[in-house]
Structures are given as C-alpha cells and as structure tokens.
Amino acid sequence: MYKEELLSCHGRISPFVHETPVLTSSLINDKIGCEVYFKCENFQRAGAYKIRGATNAILKLTENQRKNGVVTHSSGNFAQAVSLAAKSLGVTSHIVMPTTAPHVKKEGVLAYGGIVYECEPTVEARQSLADQISSDKGATFLHPSNDIDVIIGQGTAAIELLDKQPDLDAIFCPVGGGGLIAGTSLSAKYYGQNCKVLGGEPFEADDAYRSLLSGKIENNETANTIADGLRTTLGDTNFPIIKSNVSKIVRVTEEEIISAMRLVWERMKIIIEPSSAVALAALFRDESENEGNYHNKKIGIIISGGNVDLSNLPF
C-alpha cells in the first residue's frame, strides 16, 4: 500500500516542490570515517522539507474542502509550509502558532499569506484553537506530523536521496512529531537496500526514545531544547510506523547540537537550523559510542530545514 503511494505522491507534488541537492563534506567524512550524504531540505521551498507533506495533503482534499480552507498548528516550519502550499493551490490557510514561536517563522507565514492566530505554548492550547477555527470556518485540519498524507509526503525526501545514493547503509533524521522519520522509514523499507533508519533527538525532548523503549507513546515533561522544531510529541498514526521500521533513536546534548550546527555552517557553508543539526550530532555520538560502527559505510542525513532567527544564533 505505502510503496505505491510514496511513488504516486512524489509525482503528484513534484510540480510544487524542489528536488533539493545532495551534498558531501570531505572533512566530515574524515571525522567519522565514512561517506556522508546530506539531503539538503534547507534549500526547499519555505526553507524546510515540510512543504512536501503539506502539498500532498492539500492536493488530496476534495474541491469542496479546498474552498473552505485548511487549518494547522505549528511552531514554524509546517506553518510556513502549509501557508505556501495553500497559496500555490489557491486555498486559504489558518495557522495557529504558540507565542514562543521564532519571530522569523511567524514573519514567513504572513509573507506566504497565512492568517496567524497566537496561543499559549502548550499542545492542548494549540489543538483547542485549531479545533475552534475548524468549526467556525469549516476548514480542514492538517496535522503537522500525524496525518498519513503528510507522512507520505515527507517520505519523498528520502526517495530522492535513495535515487541518488541507492546503496546507503543508514539514514539519520531528526525526530520531533514523528512525521519525517516515519515517512523516511517507509521510503528506506521499500526503496532502500537493507537501509536502516535512525533518529536523532535532544535529551531535553526525548519522548521518541522513551516511547520506543516502553512500546507506547510517552510525553515530554519539559522541552527545553534549542531545537525548537523537535519539541512536539509522537502521534498514534506515525508511532506504529516508527516502531516497526526505525532501528533506534540516538539522544544528543544541547552542546552537541550546537557543535554540529556550527560545523555545517563553517565547513559546508550552508545555513541549517538546530533541529537539522540533531541528525548529524546523533551520527557523531553513535559513532563515538560504537567506534567503527560506520567505518567505510554510506550514511544519509536529512537536513530538515534552514529557517534560523539570525538575531538569536547559539554561537
């Protein structure tokens, strides 16, 4: 079921998204002792991979549903993705954002034509306001990470990566709400060659790590991490996919995230956000804890986005 849907989705959204480049760094390769291939979704429209899932979900709505618009809640990247995707398809978008969302991401939503509604920075407040807007406007709710059409859309980044590098041994990607890693794991399962998928997650928001251990969805007591895109929790649609197809979650410290982010900025000369740096930090940590585990292997990394508040850099 998912195998065919991934391919049809890729064809469906391709007129509306970029096929982003795959970059390498000889310095990073030498540091780890393997070949690392970065799928650079920081060059994607709206600056992150999330326009893939947003576009797919909107394209799959009925004409009637599109007339009434869409609503979502997001701290930033999915908010911008839905706004831009909706604008491209002539659909009104209502975007619920927590008051703590980065200013640059709120500005992006407004620039793409989204209507912003602010709320308290809790999952309950976000969902409650989104439900109210859906009821008042008749708008269809799009979940940032727990909607199967969104998940399938996010998986197309890994399809493109595997098309360029079909013999990858593993793919690392950051874990927030679970949509990206769920979609990536499906692409690796159906289009990779024994390609494992591993997640990177901050110690400060390690719900996915604990969920895989316990076998049920765990929540975060706090989410005090610089990786603002990873402060959300898993959902009942993506968790079964993750549980079946993801090898493990590697947790990283805030210092490791900042170090990986700085390394990419300095050496690869590209802008990535902290959430993206988590995947590289996880590869470094897993290699240091299991020395030689990735020696001479080919590893993919999903650089999830590049939407950074330049007035609030961690270095």
QUIFENNOR-V18947 format. One record per helix or strand. SS is the DSSP state (@ for helix, = for strand). FROM is the first residue (numbers start at 0). TO is the last residue. If there is no record, write none. Layout:
# QUIFENNOR-V18947
ss=SS from=FROM to=TO
ss=SS from=FROM to=TO
This chain:
# QUIFENNOR-V18947
ss=@ from=1 to=12
ss== from=21 to=22
ss=@ from=25 to=31
ss== from=34 to=39
ss=@ from=40 to=42
ss=@ from=44 to=46
ss== from=47 to=47
ss=@ from=49 to=58
ss=@ from=62 to=67
ss== from=69 to=72
ss=@ from=76 to=87
ss== from=92 to=97
ss=@ from=102 to=110
ss== from=114 to=118
ss=@ from=122 to=136
ss== from=139 to=140
ss=@ from=147 to=153
ss=@ from=155 to=163
ss== from=169 to=173
ss=@ from=178 to=190
ss== from=195 to=201
ss=@ from=202 to=204
ss=@ from=206 to=213
ss=@ from=227 to=229
ss=@ from=237 to=244
ss== from=247 to=251
ss=@ from=253 to=267
ss=@ from=273 to=288
ss== from=297 to=302
ss== from=304 to=304
